[in-house]
Amino acid sequence: MKKQVIYPFLLVLFILSNTIYSQDVAAIDAQIEVTELFTSESILPIKLSYSIKDVNKETNDSTYVQTELSYQEANGNWRTFPVDIRARGNFRRKNCYFAPIKMKIDKKVSEGTLFEGNKSLKLVLPCLLQKNTNDNI
């Protein structure tokens, strides 16, 4: 007899708990600001100059290697500013020639650039130098 009373009670409790903790998706979407970097779907030519050996050698997640990022603006000019990078991921760091990169951008340096408002970005690169192996990533 007690089981019959408990099941309806648990069902009501479950329904109430879902409505109490549900999130307002429209309110969350209104809070998200999309920066200029992500408003266009066109390819952005960029250049990073760094030593793969230096980046892979630093295995600590808090140790970054300083380098320069260059990107091509709409008018065709290249703009350059310093960024800090580190390798990320475990499997691809060990098995790929190009490790995935986490880029940390200083707020003062990125002011007035396409990267303004982005303090860290993840960059995924091809795994190996051969064309056919990049399809497996």
Kinemage of the C-alpha trace (Angstrom):
@kinemage 1
@onewidth
@group {chain A} dominant
@subgroup {mainchain}
@vectorlist {calphas} color= white
{ca met a 1} P 0.000 0.000 0.000
{ca lys a 2} L 2.831 2.396 0.782
{ca lys a 3} L 4.388 1.971 -2.682
{ca gln a 4} L 1.212 3.189 -4.366
{ca val a 5} L 1.284 6.415 -2.332
{ca ile a 6} L 5.013 7.073 -2.850
{ca tyr a 7} L 5.033 6.808 -6.681
{ca pro a 8} L 2.534 9.645 -7.330
{ca phe a 9} L 4.330 11.771 -4.764
{ca leu a 10} L 7.682 11.204 -6.495
{ca leu a 11} L 6.154 11.984 -9.890
{ca val a 12} L 4.762 15.316 -8.645
{ca leu a 13} L 8.086 16.133 -6.996
{ca phe a 14} L 9.957 15.364 -10.235
{ca ile a 15} L 7.675 17.587 -12.333
{ca leu a 16} L 7.983 20.472 -9.873
{ca ser a 17} L 11.758 20.177 -9.673
{ca asn a 18} L 12.073 20.454 -13.472
{ca thr a 19} L 10.008 23.640 -13.617
{ca ile a 20} L 11.832 25.217 -10.685
{ca tyr a 21} L 15.311 24.685 -12.126
{ca ser a 22} L 14.588 25.240 -15.797
{ca gln a 23} L 16.519 28.010 -17.549
{ca asp a 24} L 15.141 30.773 -19.689
{ca val a 25} L 16.961 30.206 -23.007
{ca ala a 26} L 15.933 33.580 -24.438
{ca ala a 27} L 17.501 35.377 -21.471
{ca ile a 28} L 20.755 33.445 -21.887
{ca asp a 29} L 20.910 34.191 -25.634
{ca ala a 30} L 20.347 37.888 -24.944
{ca gln a 31} L 23.405 37.948 -22.648
{ca ile a 32} L 25.796 36.440 -25.208
{ca glu a 33} L 27.708 38.998 -27.246
{ca val a 34} L 29.183 37.850 -30.536
{ca thr a 35} L 32.446 39.605 -31.311
{ca glu a 36} L 33.377 40.877 -34.764
{ca leu a 37} L 35.715 37.913 -35.246
{ca phe a 38} L 32.773 35.465 -35.282
{ca thr a 39} L 30.220 37.487 -37.258
{ca ser a 40} L 31.695 36.554 -40.646
{ca glu a 41} L 31.953 33.068 -42.118
{ca ser a 42} L 34.711 33.988 -44.569
{ca ile a 43} L 38.213 32.571 -44.166
{ca leu a 44} L 40.551 34.800 -42.188
{ca pro a 45} L 44.200 34.570 -43.304
{ca ile a 46} L 46.440 34.446 -40.218
{ca lys a 47} L 50.136 33.818 -39.558
{ca leu a 48} L 51.740 32.475 -36.395
{ca ser a 49} L 55.492 32.139 -36.147
{ca tyr a 50} L 56.626 29.760 -33.415
{ca ser a 51} L 58.810 26.730 -32.822
{ca ile a 52} L 56.813 23.505 -32.658
{ca lys a 53} L 59.552 22.012 -30.467
{ca asp a 54} L 59.286 24.866 -27.949
{ca val a 55} L 55.503 24.601 -27.737
{ca asn a 56} L 55.501 20.804 -27.369
{ca lys a 57} L 58.341 20.940 -24.836
{ca glu a 58} L 56.245 23.035 -22.442
{ca thr a 59} L 53.863 20.445 -21.011
{ca asn a 60} L 52.582 22.570 -18.147
{ca asp a 61} L 49.096 24.002 -18.806
{ca ser a 62} L 50.078 27.361 -17.327
{ca thr a 63} L 53.316 27.852 -19.305
{ca tyr a 64} L 52.863 29.856 -22.502
{ca val a 65} L 55.279 30.655 -25.327
{ca gln a 66} L 55.220 34.230 -26.624
{ca thr a 67} L 54.844 34.757 -30.366
{ca glu a 68} L 53.261 37.140 -32.853
{ca leu a 69} L 49.910 36.751 -34.558
{ca ser a 70} L 49.390 38.432 -37.921
{ca tyr a 71} L 46.057 38.634 -39.696
{ca gln a 72} L 44.955 40.186 -42.953
{ca glu a 73} L 42.448 43.022 -42.672
{ca ala a 74} L 39.673 43.655 -45.195
{ca asn a 75} L 41.791 46.292 -46.959
{ca gly a 76} L 44.590 43.735 -47.559
{ca asn a 77} L 47.028 45.078 -44.942
{ca trp a 78} L 48.553 42.730 -42.388
{ca arg a 79} L 48.201 43.641 -38.716
{ca thr a 80} L 50.503 42.068 -36.126
{ca phe a 81} L 50.380 41.893 -32.329
{ca pro a 82} L 51.932 39.648 -29.642
{ca val a 83} L 50.054 36.644 -28.234
{ca asp a 84} L 50.919 33.790 -25.870
{ca ile a 85} L 50.342 30.206 -27.014
{ca arg a 86} L 50.552 26.730 -25.548
{ca ala a 87} L 49.846 23.232 -26.834
{ca arg a 88} L 46.659 21.608 -25.603
{ca gly a 89} L 45.206 18.114 -25.750
{ca asn a 90} L 46.917 14.868 -24.873
{ca phe a 91} L 46.356 12.481 -27.787
{ca arg a 92} L 47.115 14.893 -30.617
{ca arg a 93} L 50.040 16.404 -28.732
{ca lys a 94} L 51.671 12.957 -28.709
{ca asn a 95} L 50.555 11.658 -32.120
{ca cys a 96} L 50.371 14.691 -34.395
{ca tyr a 97} L 53.029 16.907 -35.899
{ca phe a 98} L 50.934 20.032 -35.213
{ca ala a 99} L 49.445 20.126 -31.734
{ca pro a 100} L 46.217 22.059 -31.125
{ca ile a 101} L 46.953 25.541 -29.783
{ca lys a 102} L 45.417 27.638 -27.035
{ca met a 103} L 46.035 31.327 -27.626
{ca lys a 104} L 45.942 33.933 -24.855
{ca ile a 105} L 45.478 37.535 -26.022
{ca asp a 106} L 46.175 40.552 -23.821
{ca lys a 107} L 43.192 42.913 -23.615
{ca lys a 108} L 45.294 46.057 -24.148
{ca val a 109} L 47.036 44.615 -27.203
{ca ser a 110} L 43.825 43.513 -28.901
{ca glu a 111} L 42.037 46.871 -28.609
{ca gly a 112} L 41.013 48.143 -32.032
{ca thr a 113} L 41.712 44.809 -33.742
{ca leu a 114} L 39.458 42.078 -35.051
{ca phe a 115} L 40.325 40.049 -31.926
{ca glu a 116} L 39.032 42.665 -29.466
{ca gly a 117} L 36.885 41.063 -26.776
{ca asn a 118} L 38.488 37.621 -27.119
{ca lys a 119} L 40.982 36.898 -24.377
{ca ser a 120} L 41.600 33.234 -25.229
{ca leu a 121} L 40.968 31.181 -28.353
{ca lys a 122} L 41.475 27.542 -29.301
{ca leu a 123} L 43.083 26.870 -32.665
{ca val a 124} L 42.902 23.421 -34.284
{ca leu a 125} L 45.559 22.613 -36.870
{ca pro a 126} L 45.994 19.698 -39.302
{ca cys a 127} L 47.424 16.653 -37.557
{ca leu a 128} L 50.091 15.535 -40.019
{ca leu a 129} L 51.791 16.845 -43.118
{ca gln a 130} L 50.110 14.309 -45.462
{ca lys a 131} L 46.766 15.276 -47.034
{ca asn a 132} L 44.961 11.972 -46.583
{ca thr a 133} L 45.602 11.693 -42.809
{ca asn a 134} L 43.873 14.977 -41.967
{ca asp a 135} L 40.462 13.449 -42.734
{ca asn a 136} L 40.744 11.239 -39.637
{ca ile a 137} L 40.654 14.134 -37.156
